[in-house]
Amino acid sequence: MLHREDVEKFLDCRLKQQGIEIPMDIPRDALVEAFCQYVEDDRYEWLKDNFKSFFGDGEIDWEWIRRARLQSR
């Protein structure tokens, strides 16, 4: 679940950079909630796609995973 305050800060920054103004009849919290729902709805599909890419055709590079684990310590 996304942290709404972080999303609000992110949106404020990006909207300002893009020169996008929120219409007066749309409350900021409604925009933040709609964006969060959009991202959360898409997250499962994103995870499935990345699962396919990461594990590919079953030829998993376990050594690469071990090295990545050691590097993160």
C-alpha positions as CSV (number, residue, x, y, z in Angstrom):
1,M,0.0,0.0,0.0
2,L,1.3,3.4,-0.9
3,H,1.9,6.1,1.7
4,R,-0.5,8.8,0.7
5,E,1.7,11.7,2.1
6,D,4.6,10.6,0.0
7,V,2.4,10.3,-3.1
8,E,1.1,13.8,-2.4
9,K,4.6,15.2,-2.2
10,F,5.6,13.4,-5.4
11,L,2.5,14.6,-7.3
12,D,3.0,18.2,-6.1
13,C,6.6,18.2,-7.4
14,R,5.8,16.5,-10.7
15,L,2.7,18.6,-11.4
16,K,4.7,21.7,-10.8
17,Q,7.5,20.6,-13.1
18,Q,5.0,19.8,-15.8
19,G,3.1,23.0,-15.3
20,I,-0.2,21.1,-14.6
21,E,-2.7,22.9,-12.4
22,I,-5.4,20.8,-10.5
23,P,-8.9,22.0,-11.4
24,M,-10.6,24.0,-8.6
25,D,-13.4,21.4,-8.3
26,I,-11.1,18.5,-7.7
27,P,-9.8,18.3,-4.1
28,R,-6.1,17.4,-3.7
29,D,-6.9,14.4,-1.6
30,A,-9.2,13.1,-4.3
31,L,-6.4,13.4,-6.9
32,V,-4.0,11.6,-4.5
33,E,-6.4,8.8,-3.9
34,A,-7.2,8.4,-7.6
35,F,-3.5,8.2,-8.4
36,C,-2.9,5.7,-5.6
37,Q,-5.7,3.5,-6.8
38,Y,-4.4,3.7,-10.4
39,V,-0.9,2.7,-9.3
40,E,-2.1,-0.1,-6.9
41,D,-4.4,-1.6,-9.6
42,D,-1.4,-1.7,-12.0
43,R,1.0,-3.1,-9.4
44,Y,-0.1,-6.7,-9.7
45,E,0.3,-6.7,-13.5
46,W,3.7,-5.1,-13.1
47,L,4.7,-7.8,-10.6
48,K,3.6,-10.6,-13.0
49,D,5.5,-9.1,-15.9
50,N,8.6,-8.7,-13.8
51,F,8.3,-12.3,-12.5
52,K,8.3,-13.5,-16.1
53,S,11.3,-11.4,-17.0
54,F,13.2,-12.4,-13.8
55,F,12.6,-16.1,-14.0
56,G,12.4,-16.3,-17.8
57,D,12.1,-19.8,-19.2
58,G,13.1,-21.5,-16.0
59,E,16.9,-21.0,-16.5
60,I,17.4,-19.1,-13.2
61,D,20.8,-17.7,-12.5
62,W,21.0,-18.7,-8.8
63,E,24.6,-17.5,-8.6
64,W,23.6,-14.0,-9.7
65,I,21.0,-14.0,-6.9
66,R,23.6,-15.2,-4.4
67,R,26.0,-12.5,-5.4
68,A,23.3,-9.8,-5.3
69,R,22.4,-11.0,-1.8
70,L,26.0,-10.7,-0.6
71,Q,26.4,-7.3,-2.2
72,S,23.4,-5.9,-0.3
73,R,24.8,-6.7,3.1
